[in-house]
Amino acid sequence: MELKEFQKRVAYQIYPSSFKDSNNDGWGDLKGIISKLDYLKDLGIGLIWLSPIYVSPLKDMGYDIADYKKINPLFGTMDDFDQLIKKANELDIKVVMDLVINHTSTEHEWFKKAVSDPNSPYRNYYIIQKGSKTKAPNNWDSMFSGKAWKKLPNSDDEYYLHLFCDDQADLNYHNHQVVEEIKDIIKFWLDKGVYGFRCDVINCLYKSTLKNDSPFKILEKGSKYYFNQDGFFKVMKEIREDVLDKYDTFLLGETSHIDVKMGERFIKERALDTFFEFDHIYCDKHKLIPIFKKKFSSKYLMKQIAKWQNSNVWMANYLENHDQLRSISRYGSKKYFFESGSLLATLLLTLRGTPFIYQGEEIGTLNDENITLENTNDVCVHMAYQKAKKALPFSDQKIIKMINETINRDHARKPMMFDDSINGGFNDGQKPWLDANNQYKYNNVLKQQNDPHSLLNYYKKIIKFRKDNDVLVEGDIKFEYITNKINSYYRLKDGKVYLVLLNFSNKKAKYQTVLKLKRVLANYEEEMPFDNIKPYYAAIYEVLKEGE
Ligand code: GLC
């Protein structure tokens, strides 16, 4: 079957506030992104996903939208946006926007009208319910910690639902007018030349009922009534048929709380074209209480990845994004910086599905060791800290350490490190909205561009290799070993077979095979005998046929 464009390209996520600040006001902006499109083209990128750039009070860094059709002045103007699309088109780079439609900011006009006038039609755009002076309408929890209801301003007993922070009010998809508004927003951006959308927390937008959940459920009370509901499929079907089908576009879902069967249903019923799963990210922290770290297991990580790779769906693959800690800090090793970074690159770029690289991943940006609670902006860190302080018998210091090592999203949100000038070349010296990561002094794009053996140049090489070899794009995948050291899988198409071999550990390892192999790409220059494979060795071999 002919693949669609989003399936053939290598994607790159840009976090606009931290990518490139062109006017030195401390905030990344669209002109900054435009100035770096050549860099991305040179890296081999064919699609960029922009985290939200709309008008927003930035309580959750733009995932709280106050106007879906206007650009946040901090990031520039609509004219800049049109320029971005134009330049991206010239370079054959597709632009994907973030679509945050589970909730709006409480500063959105709709919400303000809903609050100021109980008879306004906008009242029914949100999930507003009567409780009592002391009791919310039901016992649901917010996904960010705390309760999911907050009293309306000026009311004693009326509440609005917020599954995330209380500046993010959930929209009411039982009201068909809301679906109409969303269709209109999607059409607006598609007409501007946007290629597709990454749909934020999309599979919880439809709340089937507002019943109480079991009082015995410890966490995420209410979630069974809003994740993956039939109503969600119905809404997406309408959006698909009325808008999307008229364009060459695609939807990428951010979808936690799913299994493979549900993922297959997303695709079969065309609710989504591809999606990000969440299973593999729990290889170093607990699923139920993510601030509890567990020892990283590459076997766990690879097992989860393999589970999705073995399904029928086309995955959007990622190791990092703006919500995750840096991957070498989590899954690799500072000591084996290049080796583990290039192993992760090899994994990401040889899986079946669309690879998503997050800004800074291509130079192996590490977590920021100087992060503190005071210099953290991330709203969910502060909420988690308050909750943990009440619930856990640990010292303040220990709680902060636990949070910083597991869920502090600011590690990934620090300004991009382009060179070793002040603030890493993010801007000309104005204090950035989030302090720079001091690593830029010894690790940055420029330095790696000038080093033929750098991680950045390895990314370039393997992206090119993927693009030149349809086996890696279109081929089937078959896993061989999944262990805490050796991991191996085959990519196969029309009789051509590649073996991907990874020593996903800081120890030596052994690998046995009866196949005749020719190495075509590797992160060590030296030959690697299979009875003595060095730490974090990663390579692609062509499997030769008899007589070759
Ligand atoms: C998604 C976003 C995250 C945001 C949340 C609420 O998970 O990726 O950054 O905080 O949704 O919108």
Boltz pocket constraint, residues with backbone or C-beta under 6 A from the ligand:
constraints:
  - pocket:
      binder: B
      contacts: [[A, 60], [A, 63], [A, 64], [A, 100], [A, 164], [A, 200], [A, 201], [A, 254], [A, 322], [A, 323]]
      max_distance: 6.0
